[in-house]
């Protein structure tokens, strides 16, 4: 077998792109502009701990915690057969380690600005509140409303409070309950969790 054929076979069996001397791979060249700049991780992702034995084979890396927040990449350690770069991440909160990344991750998983805060879950209030004077309605809306997925105990602690009438709705595979209020509003629970709101 010619020498180049042997090199290709070793690369395929090892799951790694041959380093080709001291020249960086195309994937590493693509990632180079992102080195040393601050980014934000949009969602947690798995880091491999920074150990001397850690190579471009993830099987030799000890798994660390999932990390998120602001970070920068301060170096690269090689490319695997899928053209993913094993890059070294350093987070502002102190976590650091390696993760496989590509240029495509930037702008999708990694942002150059902080991700927007999560939108608050919509809360629903009883129908009678809309018929009250504005000042009184605003005061009541300072109390928590209901949202889907709440338990019956959680609903009792909201502005809805105790229902005026409770009716069981028998189903073959679940126990459903309707809570009815004098203003015409109703809440429906399936196995103890709020699944529908009627105003």
C-alpha positions in Angstrom: 0.0 0.0 0.0 1.4 3.4 -0.9 2.2 5.8 2.0 -0.6 8.1 1.3 -3.1 5.2 1.3 -1.9 4.1 4.7 -2.3 7.7 6.1 -5.9 7.9 4.8 -6.7 4.5 6.3 -5.3 5.5 9.7 -7.3 8.7 9.6 -10.6 7.0 8.7 -10.1 4.3 11.4 -9.1 6.8 14.0 -12.0 9.1 13.2 -9.7 12.1 12.9 -8.6 14.4 10.1 -4.8 14.1 9.7 -3.0 17.2 11.1 -1.0 17.7 7.9 2.1 19.0 9.7 1.7 22.3 11.5 -1.0 23.7 9.1 -4.5 24.2 10.6 -7.4 22.4 9.0 -10.0 24.2 6.9 -12.4 23.9 9.9 -9.8 25.5 12.2 -9.2 28.3 9.6 -13.0 29.0 9.5 -13.0 29.2 13.3 -10.0 31.4 13.6 -11.9 34.8 13.4 -13.9 33.8 16.4 -10.9 33.2 18.7 -10.5 35.7 21.6 -13.9 37.4 21.2 -16.7 37.5 23.7 -19.9 35.5 22.9 -23.0 34.3 24.7 -24.2 30.7 24.7 -27.9 30.7 23.9 -28.4 27.3 25.5 -26.4 25.1 27.8 -23.9 22.7 26.0 -21.6 20.0 27.2 -18.0 20.7 28.1 -15.2 18.2 28.3 -12.9 18.9 31.2 -9.5 20.4 30.5 -7.3 17.3 31.1 -3.9 16.5 29.6 -5.3 13.2 28.3 -8.1 14.9 26.5 -7.6 14.5 22.7 -9.8 15.0 19.7 -11.5 11.7 20.6 -14.3 12.5 23.0 -14.0 9.1 24.5 -10.7 10.1 26.2 -12.3 13.3 27.7 -13.9 13.4 31.1 -17.4 14.9 30.7 -18.0 18.1 32.6 -21.1 20.1 33.4 -23.3 21.8 30.8 -22.3 25.5 30.6 -24.0 28.6 29.4 -23.5 32.4 29.6 -20.7 34.6 28.3 -17.5 33.0 27.1 -14.6 33.2 24.8 -12.6 30.6 22.9 -8.9 30.9 23.6 -7.6 28.0 21.6 -8.1 24.9 19.4 -6.9 21.4 19.8 -7.6 19.7 16.6 -10.4 18.6 14.2 -12.4 15.3 14.1 -13.5 13.3 11.1 -16.7 15.4 10.9 -14.7 18.6 10.5 -15.7 19.8 14.0 -13.1 21.7 15.9 -12.3 20.8 19.5 -12.1 24.3 21.0 -11.2 25.5 24.4 -13.9 27.5 26.1 -13.5 29.9 29.1 -16.6 31.2 30.7 -16.9 34.4 32.8 -18.3 32.4 35.7 -15.1 30.2 35.9 -16.1 27.1 34.0 -13.7 26.0 31.3 -13.2 23.0 29.1 -13.4 21.7 25.5 -16.4 21.3 23.2 -16.8 20.4 19.5 -17.9 23.4 17.4 -18.1 24.5 13.8 -18.5 27.9 12.2 -22.2 27.3 11.8 -22.7 27.4 15.6 -22.0 31.1 15.6 -25.2 33.0 15.2 -27.3 30.0 16.1 -26.0 28.5 19.4 -23.4 31.3 20.1 -24.4 34.9 19.9 -22.3 38.1 19.7 -24.8 39.8 22.0 -26.7 38.7 25.1 -29.8 36.5 24.3 -33.1 38.2 25.0 -34.7 37.5 28.4 -37.4 34.8 28.3 -40.9 36.1 27.7 -43.1 35.9 30.8 -45.8 33.2 30.6 -49.2 34.7 29.8 -51.6 34.8 32.8 -55.3 34.8 32.6 -57.7 36.6 35.0 -61.4 36.0 35.7 -63.9 37.7 33.4 -65.4 39.8 36.2 -62.2 41.8 36.5 -62.7 43.4 33.1 -66.0 44.8 34.4 -64.6 46.5 37.4 -63.4 50.1 37.6 -60.0 50.5 36.1 -58.2 51.2 39.4 -59.8 48.1 41.1 -59.1 45.9 38.1 -55.4 47.0 38.1 -55.1 46.3 41.8 -56.5 42.7 41.4 -54.1 42.1 38.4 -51.2 42.6 40.8 -52.2 39.3 42.2 -51.2 36.2 40.2 -53.5 35.0 37.5 -53.6 31.4 36.3 -51.6 29.7 33.6 -51.9 26.3 32.0 -50.2 23.5 33.8 -50.9 24.8 37.3 -52.2 22.4 40.0 -55.5 23.0 41.8 -53.5 24.1 44.9 -51.6 26.7 42.9 -54.9 28.0 41.4 -56.4 28.5 44.8 -53.5 30.9 45.7 -54.3 33.1 42.6 -56.9 35.9 42.1 -59.3 33.1 40.9 -59.5 31.5 44.3 -62.1 28.9 45.3 -64.7 28.0 42.6 -68.4 28.5 43.2 -69.2 25.1 41.7 -67.1 21.9 41.0 -68.2 19.3 38.5 -66.4 16.0 37.8 -66.1 15.0 34.2 -65.6 11.2 33.9 -63.2 10.0 31.2 -62.0 6.5 30.4 -58.3 7.2 30.9 -58.2 10.4 33.0 -60.1 12.3 35.7 -61.2 15.7 34.6 -62.7 18.4 36.8 -64.4 21.6 36.0 -64.3 24.6 38.3 -67.1 27.1 37.6 -67.4 30.7 38.8 -70.5 32.9 39.1 -69.2 35.3 36.5 -69.3 32.6 33.8 -65.6 31.8 33.9 -64.4 28.2 34.2 -61.2 26.2 34.7 -60.7 22.6 33.6 -58.2 20.2 35.2 -57.0 16.9 33.8 -55.4 14.6 36.4 -55.0 17.6 38.7 -53.4 20.0 36.2 -55.1 23.0 34.5 -55.5 22.3 30.8 -58.2 24.8 29.7 -59.5 28.2 30.6 -62.9 29.5 29.7 -63.9 33.2 30.1 
